[in-house]
Amino acid sequence: MPRVFECEIALTSRQLLSDPRLDTWVGHTLELWLFEGVQARQALAIQLQQRGIHALVRSAYKPLLHAFLEEIDTSTLASVVIEYPRHTAADPRRFLLEGYPLEAVIPGIEVSWVAAQDTAATSTSTEQPVYQLALTDRSGLVRTLQLVAPNALKTDLALGQQSLCPTGYLRVSDSQSGQLLLAERLETEFERAFQTLMRWVSEQSWGSSEPYFERLLLRVELPGAEIVDPQGRLLASTFEALHEDLYFSVLEFFQHRSKRPSGNRGLQPGQIVPDIRVGHGLVKVCVECYPVGSPLFELQQPEHQSAPNDSGARTQQSVHTSKQEIKQEIKQEISQASAHEINLQTCCEPLSSESVRVAMTLFSGQPFEVLSRQGRAVTGVYRRGTLPAIVLTGGQHANEASGVVGALRGAQWLAAQPEAHFAVVPLENPDGYALFAQYRAIHPQHMHHAARYTGLGDDLEYREQAPWYETEARQRAIALTQAQLHLSLHGYPAHEWTRPLTGYVPRGFALWSLPKGFFLIVRYQAAYKDLALQWLEALAESVSRLPGVAQFNRVQLQRYESYLGVSGFELKHGIACMLSQNDQQNVGVKLVTEFPDETIAGEEFVFAQQVQTDTVRLACTHWWRLHDAS
């Protein structure tokens, strides 16, 4: 393994137990905020109490939500009014957002939110952000409560920007008088692991040309915290948050280094792979840097048993000399997958790449294939017809899995229309999809945005130059069909997306931080504006009448707006729509569907891919009707 860095970090809680100041705190009250789970924090509180210190050990991550889960008795609660803090260095609704999804955690209790006046510093305990709560029980009795939300202003190593970030914190007060004796920030192991890795990345002498590596793997094993609802669905996770912050911070670092605009999607640094594991005791941090052209390895395999990826991947140095070998492996995979029936209609979780290949063999037409950066097949099918041509794609962002099933089922419907003229590429990004499968084996309910982009680290739609690799499949589909309508099926997070180590709200993606239902994005060339407007109106009206969609959107939009304010999207028949002109695209009209599918499974995933499929059917039908009318 190309391991280039490793270190261990002591747990903040363990260090505290050996702090010589403990003896001076006997008989006093100690309040501590950490990024560990509730059991670990409760165990620490017991250890401190055994030493004569009254201890309250709270969560530094989403402290308001954790307070209602761990400390506040809600059994007789009728309503709560929450005055949330605001800070000049943070988004105005940042601390409101940290309460998400409180209404789901305390159902039946009326929750009201009030914004406090802005504060501007966090250098002392009295200046720390504080939630003011008014709790009313069913008898009408009101009690007030203050909840501290410790934060610190940090300058991140990626962009050099200051951000207000949740942090570890310690307060000691006199148990009798309540007088504050000590207040100090604690840099926890959670924060130190992130800073250690970002410092290592920033100090390296990276090459002068992209890509800089084949894969940069950032592994952290640490204790943490996850919250699930009564149905077992993940609500919040420090493991997931660390993954997201590491991935996007490293991406931002290379964007800044290449002098590209922040958020540029054409950057090709290589594949950035955070690997966050549940650990115990010392936090273990390591970096593995695979040089360009190196073979890659499965994440879930132990180091001493690691073997090259078995999903048809090859280093780019050998891609052009191993096509026959790759095709033979694909045939074997298809043969194995064919032993299991693939029922797309009841598909309740992301398909394997082998199942996608099997489904593709069922379509009649002209197959075509290109190879990805890592040597995986990107397969498409083209069929000639007399109706206006359509290109259908899925899996551009590989962690948005409902679109892959939706594209396959949509293609099945198109294939059943005798005169349909179309091309389909259901899985555009197989390298990201392979990484997504490995991630899901470790954390099945996480968003896994590091699997979003390609093996080169870019968004395939924004690839700037040859070699085109997987992008060529879409280019070929459009060239074969000469289509002026492209349906691109996408998804986005189904629960809250956070980056607590760089300001909490994900930079550049604030509008995507909470689910807001199924919605549509339409981009058009200038000559197609009137047609696009007419088509989107008809499509949105039809989609709104699909079973379950109206209620699903109503609930999600209401919750979204209660935390983030008015969405800013135009609503057409209860469907959020974004419409914009794009004369650089290579089709007249492009539809991007967006279903909040990241992390979902079971009946929720079945619903997601059904909506994607039905939207393909409706989009095609309205497109053909409008062309008939003209």
N, C-alpha and C positions, 0 to 999 in steps of 0.2 A: 504494500500500500504506500502511496506517495505522501505519507504523513510529514508535514512540514512544521507543525507547531502543536504543542499540547501543554496544558497546565491544570492545576487543581485549585479550587477556591473554597474556602471554609464557609459553612453556613453562618449567617449572621446570628441565628438563634444559639448556635453552639458557642460562638465567640462571646455572646452576652453572658452565658452561664459562667464563663471564666473571667468576667470583668471584675477587677479588684474593687470597683465602686459599689458592688452589690451589698456589701456589709453596711455601707452608709445609708442604704435605702431601706433597710429593715424597718417595718412599721409604716412605711409610706406606700403610696399608690404609684404603680408603674404602668404607663400606657405605651404600647408598642404596636407599630404597624409594619407588617412583613408581607412578602409575596408567597408565603407558604399556605398550604391547605388548612382547613378548619381543624382537622385532627391533630396536625403538627402544632398548630398555634395553641390549641387547648392543652396539649401535653406540656408545652413550654410554660403556660400559665400555672399549671399544677406544680411544676418543678420550682418555679419562683415562689409560689405560695408556701411550699414546704420549707423555704428558706426565710419565711416571715415577711414576704413582700406581697402586697395585694396587687395582682397583675391582671391587666386586660390586654389581650393580644389580638389585634384586629387585622383585617385585610387592607393592604395598601392599594390593591387593585379593586376598583369599583366599591369603595367603602360603604356607600349608601345602600347599595343592593345587599351587600353582606350583612349590614346591620339589621335589616329586616329579616334576613334568613337566620341570624345567629343570636341577636340580642333583644330585639323588640318583640314583646308579646302581642301578637296580632289576633289572638283568639276572641277578644271582646272589642276589637277596634272597628269603628264605623267609618271614619274618614281620617285623612291626613292631609295637611297643607305643608308643602315643602318649599321653603325659600332656598333656592340654590345659589351658590356663590358665582360671581363673574370676575374675570381677571383680564387686565388689559393685554396680557401676553398670550391669551388663549381665545379660541372661538367663543363668542358670547353664549352659546348654548352648550358649551363643552361639558359643564358639570351637570346640566340637565340630562345630557346624553349618557353620562355615567350611571344614571339611574335606570336605564333601559335593561330589561323589560319589567319594571316593578309591578305594573298592573297585572301581568301574567303570574307573578310570584305571589301576590296577595289579592286574588280574585274576590270580587264582592265588596271590596273596600274602596270608597271613593278617594281618588288621589287628585290633588290640585297642585299646580306648580306656580311659583312666583319668583321672578328674577330679582336678585339683590343688586345693590349698587356695585360698580366695579371697584376692585382693589388692585393695587399696583406692585406689591412686594410680598415676598414670602420668607424674609430673613429671620423672623422670630415666630414663636408659637402663636402670639396674638394676631399675627398677620397671615397665618395659614388660612386657606379657604375653609369655610365652615358652612355646613348645612344647618338651617334653623327649622325644626319640625314642630308642628302643633298637632298633637294626636288626640282625637276625640273618640271616646268609647261610646257604646250604645246607650249608656245612661246620660250622656251629654257632658260627662266630665272631660275637661281638657287639660292635658299636661304638655309641657314644652320640653324640647330636647335639642342639644347641640351635637353635631357630628363633625369632627375634624376630618378633612380630606388632605393629607399631607402631600405637598408638591414642592418641586424645586425647579428653578430656571437652569436649563442645561444648554450648552452649545454642542450641537452634534458634529461628529467628525466627517459626515458625508458632505454637507452643504455649508457648514459653518454658521448655521442659523440657531438662534435661541428659541427654545421651546419650553413650555411649562409642563412638567412631567410628574406623574405619581412617583413617590419615593418612600423608602423606609424612614421611620421617624420614631423618636423616643421622647417621652415626657415623664417626669417624676414630680409628684406634688405631695404636699403634706396631707395625710389622711384626715386630720382633724379640721384644719382651717381651709384646706383646698388651695393653699398658696403654691404657686408654681415654683419648684426648686431647680428644675433643669429641663431644657428643651433643645434637642439637637437632631439634625438629619443623620440617618444611617444609610450608607450606600450598601444595599443588600447584595447578596450573591446573584440575584436575578439581574440587577443593574450592572454589576461588575462583569458578569459573563458577556453581556451585550457589549459593554465598553471595551473589554479585552479583545474581542473578535474584531470590532470596528477599528480599534487602534492597530491591530496586526495588519488588516487590509490596507489601511491608509499609509503604513510605513513601508510597504513593499515597492520594489522597483519593477513595475509592470512594463511589459514591452510597449513598443511604439505603434503597434498595429493590432486591430481586432481580428479574431478573438484572442484574448490574453491567456486562455486556458480552455481545455475541453470541459472540465468540470471543477468547480470550487465547492468543496463540501465543508460545511461548518457544523460540527456536531457538539451538542451540549446535552449532558445528562444532569438533571437537577430535580429537586422536589418542587412542587408547584401546586396549583389549585385549579379545579374544574367544578363548575356548577351544572347540574342537569335538572330538568323539570320533572314532575311526577311521572311523565311518560318516558323518561329516560333520554330526552333530547338535550343536547348540549346548549347551555345558555351563555357560558363564558369560560375561557380557559387561558391561563397564563402561558401554557405550552404553545398554544396556537398563536397567542399574541407575540411571543418571542420569535416564532417562525416568521410571522408577517413583518415584524420590525427588522429582523436581520435581512430578509430577502430584499425588501424595498430599500433599506438603507444602503446595502451594498450596491444595488442597482443605481441608486442616486449618486453614490460615490463615483462610479464609472461614467455616469452621464456627465457629472461635473468635470471629471478628469479629461473627458474627450471634448469638453467645451460645447457639449450639446445642451439644448434647453432642458430644464427639469421636466421629467415625464416623457422625454423622447423615446419612442418605441422602436426606432431603427437601430439602436445600439446593439452590438453583437459582442458582448464580453466573453461569452461562453455560458455554460449552464451553471447557475448559482443554486446551490442545494443546501438549505438549512436542514439539519437532521436533529430534531429536538426529541429527547427521550425522557421518560420518567426515571429519575434516579433517587438514590438515598445516600445520606452521608455527604461526603465531599462532592462538590460540583466538579464534573470533569468536562473540560473544554479541549477540543482539538480541531485542527484544520488539515484537510487532505486536498492537495492541489494537483490535478491531473493535467499534464502538459497537452498541448494541442496534438491530436492524433492518438491519444492514449485509449486503450480499452476501458470500458466502464463496468461497474459492478452493482449488483443488487443491494439496495439499502438494508433489507431485513436480514441478510445473511451475516453470520458471525465473521469476524475479520479473517480468521484462519481457514474458513471454508468458502470465502468469497470466490465467485466465478464470474466470468464475463456474462453480461446480460443475455438471456436466452430467447429474446423476442425478435430475433433477426437483426440485432444491432451490430454494426461494424464501425471501426474508425474510418474516417473519411479517406485515409490513405489507401484503404483496401476496398472501398466501395465498388470501384469500377472494375475490379478483378474478381468479385465474388458474387455476381448476380445469380449465377446458376445455383450456388450453394444457398443463397438466401431464398430463392424460389423453392428449393427442395425442402427447406425448413418450414416455409409457409404451407406447403402441401401437407406436411406431417401435422402441423398445428390444426389445419382445417379438418383433416381426417379425425384427429382426436376430439375437436370441438363438435364435429358432426354427430358424435355418439350421444350428445345431449340435445334434446329439442330446444330450440330457441323460440320462445313465444314473446314476440316484441310487444304485443298488446298488454301483457301483464308483467312486463319487465319492471322489477321493483328495486333495482340498484344498477349502477353503471355497468355496462357490458364490458367483457374482456375484449382485448384487441382481436383475439382469435374468433370470438363470436361475431364481431363486425365483419371479418373476412368471410366467414361462413354465410352471413346474410347477403353479402355482396354477390356471392356465386348464384343466388336465386334470381338475379335480374338478367333478363335477356337484353342484348344490346352490344355495343362495342366497348370492351373494357380498355382502360388505359392505366398506366402506372408510372410513378416516379419514385425516387428514393429520397428519404429525409437526410438530414445532416448526419445522423447516427446510423444510417443504412437501413432504415425500416421502409417497408413499402407503403406508399400513399396511393390508394386504389380508387379509381373512379369508373363510372359507366356512362356511356353516351348512347342515347336512342333518338333517331330521327323521327319527326312527325310533322304534321301540317299546322298545328296550333302555334301561336307565338311562343318562342323558346324561353326556357327557364333554367337557371343554374341554381342548384340546391346544395348547400354545404353545412357541415357541423364540425364541432371540435376544433375550431380555430384556437380557442382558449381551452386547453385540454382538461381543466378541472371543472368545466361546465358541461356535465355529462348528459343532461336531458336532451340537449341538442343533437347528440350523436344518435340516440334512439329515435328522436323526432325526424331526423334526416332520413334514416333507414325506412321508417314507416311512411314518411311523406313520399319517398321514392317508390315504395310499394303501391301507394295510391296512384301516383303518376303513371307507373307501369301498367296499371289497370285501365287507364284512359287510352283508347286505341290510337288517337291522333296526337297525343302529348309529345312534345319535342323538348327534350331535357337532357341535362347531365347532372350527376350527383357525385359528390365527394363527401361521404358521411364523417370521415375522420381525417381532418387536414393536418393535424399535429400529432403524429404517433409517438414522437420522442417525448413530448410533454405528457402524453397519455400513459406511456409506460412508467414514467416517474410518478404520475398520479396514482396508478395502481399500487406501486410500492408504498407510497405515503399512506394510502387507505388501509393497507395491512397493518400499519403502526397506529394511526389515529383515524378511525373511520368517519368521525364526525367533524373533522377539521376542514377548513377551506382550501388549504394547500395551494396558495397562489404561486409558489415557486414552480409548480407544474403548469402554470398558465401559458408560458412562452415556449419557444422552440429550444432545441439542443444548442443553438447558437446564442440563445438568450434574448432574441428579439421577438416582436410580434410579427408573425409571418405576413400579415397584410401590409406592414410598413417596411418590408425588406427593400433596401435601396438599390441593390446591384447584384449581379451574378457573382457566384453561383446561386441559383434560385432554390435548389433543393425542393422542399415540400411546397413552396409557393407556386411552383410550376404546374401543379395539379389543377389549381384554380384557374391559372392562365390558360391551360389546355382546355378546360371545360368551357370557358367563355369563347375561346377561338373556335372550338368545334360547333358550338350552338349558335354563335353570333347573338346570344341572348341580350336583351335589354332589361331583364329583371333578374336580380340575384337575391335569393333568400338565404340569409346567413343566420343560423340558429345559435343563440347564446344563452348564458345564464349569469347569475351574480350571487353574492352571499345571501343565504337564507336566515342567518342570524347576524348579530352585530359584528362588524369588522373594526378592530382597534389597532392602534400602534402606540401603546402607552409609553414607550421609551423615547419617542420623538414627538410628544405632544398629544397623544391619545387619538385624535381624529386623523385618519389616514390621509396624508398629504396628496393632493391632486385627485382624490377619490372621495371627498366628503359627501357628495350626493349619493354615493354607493354604500355608505357605512351602515345603513339599515335597509331591510327589505321594504319595497313599496308596491308589491304586486307584480303581475305580468304586464309588461308594457312594450311599446313598439318604437323603434327608431327608423325613420325614413330619410335617406339622402338621395338627392336627384341632381341630374344635370339641368342646366337652365332651360333647355328645350323641352324638358319633361315635367316642368313644374305643375302645369294645370292638370296633367294626367295623374301625377303623383298625389296631388291634393284630393282629387276625386276618388282615386283608388283607396287612399288611406281612410277617408271618411267611410266608405262602404265596408272596408275591412274591419275597422274598429267597431262599427255597429254590429257586424256579424260575430266578431270575437266576444263582444260583451254578452251575447246570448248563448255562448257555450255553457254547458252545465257546470255550475260551481264557480265560474270566473268572476261574475259580478260580486258575489259575497266575499270571495277570496280577496279581491282587490279592495273592496270597501273596508274590510278589517285592517289590511296591511297599510293602506293609505292613511287611514285615521290614526293609527299608531305612529306611522312615520311623521305625520304632521304635528303630532303632539310633542315629539322630541326634537324635530329639526325644523319645524315651521312649514310654511307653504312650500310645496315641492318645487314650484317654478315650472312644472311641466304643464302643457296644455292637456286637458282632459277631454277626450272624445268618447261619449257614452260610457264614462267610468274607466276608460283605458288611458293611462298616461301615455302621451305621444311626444316625440321629439322630431322636428322636421327641419331639415337644413339643406342648403344648396352645396353641391360638391362637384365642380366641373373637372376635377382631376380623376374621378373614378372612371373605370372602363366599362360601365353599363349605365343605361339611362336612369334606372331606379334601383336602389338597393334597400332591402328591408333587413333590419337587425332585430330579432326577437330577443327579449330579456325576461327569463323566468328565474325567480330566486331559488335556484336549485343546488347551490353549493352546500354540502353537508346533509342533504335530505336522503331518505331511503323509504322503503315500504310503500304504503298507499300514497304518501306525499310525492314520491318519485313517479309512481304510476300516473298520478294526476298531472305532474309537470310534463312528462313526455306525451301525454294525451293532448294537452293544450298545444304543445309545439306541433304535433302532427295535424291537428285540426286547423291550426293557423296556416300551415302549408297548403292544405286543401282549399281553404277559403281564399288565401292570397292568389293562388293560381286561378281559381274559378272567377274571381272578380277581375283579374287581369285579362282573361280571355273574353269576358263579357264586355268590358270596356273597349277592347279592340274590335269586337263584332259591331258594337254600336257606332264606332267611328268609320 
